[in-house]
Amino acid sequence: MTYKGIYGTLCVEVVELKNLKVKFARLEKDISQTELAKRVGVTRQTIGMIEAGDYNPTLRLCIAICRELGKTLNDLFWEEDPDDEERTR
């Protein structure tokens, strides 16, 4: 596999992991999508789309989700940039 192929695969894996952070945090708190949605004032479908990576929430919604799940914005929504790690080497 070429460097670009590996890099592309890594980027996809990082994005998929980021999308799962909200889901894992929600499951740690034993909260359903419906319950989290009710607490933050959106629909269950919105929470599902956030977890699937199909919806980019507003900052206000991100903060509300973080408060309910006891996490920080960095914990749940900060995107890791594979280039940042490469620059620090």
C-alpha positions, -999 to +999 in steps of 0.1 A: +000+000+000+013+035-008+018+063+016-013+081+002-033+049+006-023+045+042-028+082+049-063+081+034-072+050+055-058+066+086-079+098+080-111+077+075-104+058+108-098+091+127-131+105+114-149+073+123-134+074+158-144+110+163-180+102+154-180+074+179-168+096+208-203+109+214-218+074+212-193+059+236-197+088+261-235+084+259-233+047+265-209+053+295-236+073+311-263+047+302-284+073+283-304+065+252-303+086+221-339+096+229-331+107+265-300+127+254-320+144+227-347+154+251-321+168+275-304+189+249-335+199+230-332+181+197-347+150+181-334+115+185-326+115+148-303+144+153-283+126+179-282+095+157-269+116+128-242+132+150-231+098+161-230+085+125-211+116+114-239+128+091-246+160+110-223+188+121-238+202+153-237+239+162-213+250+190-243+255+213-255+219+207-219+206+212-217+224+245-251+211+256-241+175+247-208+179+266-226+191+297-251+162+297-223+137+292-198+152+316-172+157+289-153+186+273-155+199+238-120+185+233-131+151+246-160+147+221-156+171+192-119+181+187-108+167+154-074+151+155-053+162+125-028+135+114-006+163+100-002+178+135+015+147+147+037+147+116+048+183+122+059+176+158+083+149+148 
